[in-house]
Amino acid sequence: MKKHYIGLVFTILFFLTLSPIRTNAQTNTIDIDRLQRATVYIMQTENVGTNLLVTCVSSGTILSRDGLILTNAHSTVSSQTCKGQTLIVAMTTDASEAPVPQYRAEIAQADIGIDLALLRITRELDGRLVDPTTLSLPFVELADSQTVRLDETVTVFGYPSIGNDSIASVRGTITGFVFEPRNNDLGPAWLKSNAEIPGIMSGGGVYNQQSQLIAIPTTAPITAAAGISSNCVSIQDTNFDRIVNERDYCVPTGVFINALRPSNFARPLLRAASLGLSVESATAINSVAVSSGTPTFKRLFFAAAVNPAGMPSSVISSLPAGSNSLYLFFDYENMTTETVYELRVTTDGIPNPTFSLSPVRWSGGAKGMWYIGNGGQPWPNGIYEFTLFADGVASPSQKLVIGVAPSSEAAFSDITFGLLDSRGQPQGNGFVLPAGNIASARFIYRNLANGVNWTVIWYLEGREVKRVTDVWNAGSSGSAVNTSIEVAAGLLPGSYRLELYIEDRLRATSDFTIAGAQVGALPQIFTDLRFTTANADPEALTSNAISNFPGGVNTLYALFNWDQIAPTTLWTLRWFVDGVAFYDQTIPWNNIQSGSNYLIRLAASGGLPDGTYSVELRVNNVLLQKAQAQVGIGQLPIDRFARASGVQLRGRILSADTREGIPGVTVIIISEQFSVSDFTWNQDQIYDLAVTDNTGTFEISRPLAYSSDTTEVAYSAIVSATGYLPLSADGIEVDTETPNPLNLTIYLNKD
């Protein structure tokens, strides 16, 4: 078979009907055209009679050729603020014009806590079902957001306002990294940028110079109790008085965005949606009393470092010059998944957007301790003031001076919890203790002087249960001081806190959890984690445990027993397939303290893909139980549409007579194992395909793999349209010298 390197001799093969647009290789030039066409405008609408009234809007990004779209959850998942039921997707057909509504979509996956949702195109705009295998949409590739660096140049794509506006892009640089307790293994919770991003671009895409998606610009509208946003625009006659004014529904717009949710947070959602997996609790949720009061922040303090359990290393009152990390800790209560929180920071009285956080959805629990901090970047000297807002209402602020000399003040730090052995040494995992009658803490001390007063205070669920004030006599510095709380009748399961004071000033604090039966020094909270399958949920409760399942099984159940875990205790459930997470949720415990057969259902309507599935159960990020099972061959099949390096092929198909674009032309790239003569229009023979739009433009979503001196990858191609002579070719190869992306102009002659 003779080789045809595209861009060199492909035009001869097509009798001069194929004309590549000569461009230089663009390995570090952002692909503006592709990113624009992969950006969509999403309208959540409410069904009112025969009308669809827009309730919320956002931008979004196509992540797969068959119609998976990444956007924010707050603008798509039905809520008090966004009450709609139908999602309309408007596509970018011309970057200079407004988007055109084309499809309806449904929510495939959503994580309200991180405010991300994946939509799946399911219907045409008129309601006709769409076969996703027939779609060939432009899509983008997720980057590893942990590789993003300070001062890196980024470009943001999205729709800037409500109405008939065209797509917009803004450029900026990465100015900071914001950390929160959730999902620290994924890197920063937020990236910060100096790009000026309008609120409607929330849900769009932030790209590096390789045209990879690194983050999702995110903000949430602040709403009143009735669900009306303080920043909104009336665009429709929703009360049918034939006038659009302030009496009509106001579509939330949000404020300017400086918070970017890293793309790694979207990976589990994309994994689950791509495999068609869904996870649900099949155990009835018991009623747990939760306060319905006003969301509140209090007890603000600072730390220079955070331990793996999300606790402060110590409490500080200032920072020396040259510091590059700072964390603001605070208590919270009465929070919900719809609460919007914000951090405003000033330096010497001047607003500092680098360390502030624009309004975003709350991602913690209902009550507890939280932190928001910046690491890996310098903090300039100055007087900083930090003010937290919940639903637009300010909490008491806290100040900190940066730029002082290194402190020589007396200090406590690095509290850990455990049970003492016979030598007085703490044993256990440090932050989750078993139920018993005693709990101990060890901490480091420095710069102490004998004779000063120090105080220990223990709390359970926010209520003080023990206070001891004593005179210090352990010397200047060390790490062997223990303090304990003991209750003869037994310590109740729940969330505990220890505070350490020196002369009435808080110097260290940490929370820990008591739960589970005692096995040595370790808690046994979750037990007998196992898998089974059944035709219905009740049957699963009595089915035998199974670790190997046949291929094509539709439902897999995970069951476990639990012991002495207090309601509202935060716990984490993680699912993996072949070691890659596709579900990760931290939620309050919502059942009785002890019980058996907590049931979780993993389902896929088309059958679970072959693979090794595993479940992890955690509290305070401490792994407590893990189990795995195999489905089919125990390994995921190779994804035919997996992203790979190579040349992106795109172009226009024009009439040889009129030089105008031809819509509806099919461009088929045949897999390397087959030639044109072998091709029988079987889906398994197709490497990728595309259909031209109204302007004759097409794009092959799957890159063509490179050929080299040692590896030959040769494709075949067919270009077919009703009323025109078809074109075909064998032996098509690309190499590292081929322009990338490769833009072609193909002329077809009438039949």
Secondary structure as UniProt FT lines:
FT   STRAND          4..5
FT   TURN            6..9
FT   HELIX           10..13
FT   TURN            14..16
FT   STRAND          18..21
FT   TURN            27..28
FT   HELIX           32..37
FT   STRAND          39..48
FT   TURN            49..50
FT   STRAND          51..62
FT   TURN            65..66
FT   STRAND          68..71
FT   TURN            74..76
FT   STRAND          86..91
FT   TURN            95..96
FT   STRAND          100..111
FT   TURN            112..115
FT   STRAND          116..124
FT   TURN            125..126
FT   HELIX           132..134
FT   STRAND          141..142
FT   HELIX           145..147
FT   TURN            150..151
FT   STRAND          153..158
FT   STRAND          168..179
FT   TURN            182..183
FT   HELIX           184..186
FT   STRAND          190..197
FT   HELIX           199..201
FT   TURN            202..203
FT   STRAND          205..207
FT   TURN            209..210
FT   STRAND          212..217
FT   TURN            225..226
FT   STRAND          232..234
FT   TURN            238..239
FT   TURN            246..247
FT   STRAND          250..252
FT   STRAND          257..262
FT   HELIX           263..266
FT   HELIX           267..275
FT   STRAND          278..281
FT   STRAND          296..303
FT   TURN            308..309
FT   STRAND          318..320
FT   TURN            321..322
FT   STRAND          325..333
FT   TURN            337..338
FT   STRAND          340..347
FT   TURN            348..349
FT   STRAND          350..351
FT   TURN            353..355
FT   STRAND          357..361
FT   STRAND          368..375
FT   STRAND          382..390
FT   TURN            391..392
FT   STRAND          393..394
FT   STRAND          398..404
FT   STRAND          411..420
FT   TURN            422..423
FT   STRAND          426..430
FT   STRAND          432..433
FT   STRAND          438..446
FT   TURN            450..451
FT   STRAND          453..460
FT   TURN            461..462
FT   STRAND          463..471
FT   STRAND          478..486
FT   TURN            488..489
FT   STRAND          494..502
FT   TURN            503..504
FT   STRAND          505..514
FT   STRAND          517..519
FT   TURN            520..521
FT   STRAND          522..524
FT   STRAND          526..532
FT   HELIX           537..540
FT   TURN            541..542
FT   STRAND          548..549
FT   TURN            551..552
FT   STRAND          555..562
FT   TURN            567..568
FT   STRAND          570..577
FT   TURN            578..579
FT   STRAND          580..588
FT   STRAND          595..603
FT   TURN            605..606
FT   STRAND          611..619
FT   TURN            620..621
FT   STRAND          622..631
FT   TURN            632..633
FT   TURN            640..641
FT   STRAND          647..655
FT   TURN            656..658
FT   TURN            663..664
FT   STRAND          666..670
FT   TURN            672..673
FT   TURN            676..678
FT   HELIX           683..685
FT   STRAND          686..691
FT   TURN            694..695
FT   STRAND          697..704
FT   STRAND          715..720
FT   TURN            722..723
FT   STRAND          727..734
FT   TURN            736..737
FT   STRAND          742..748
//
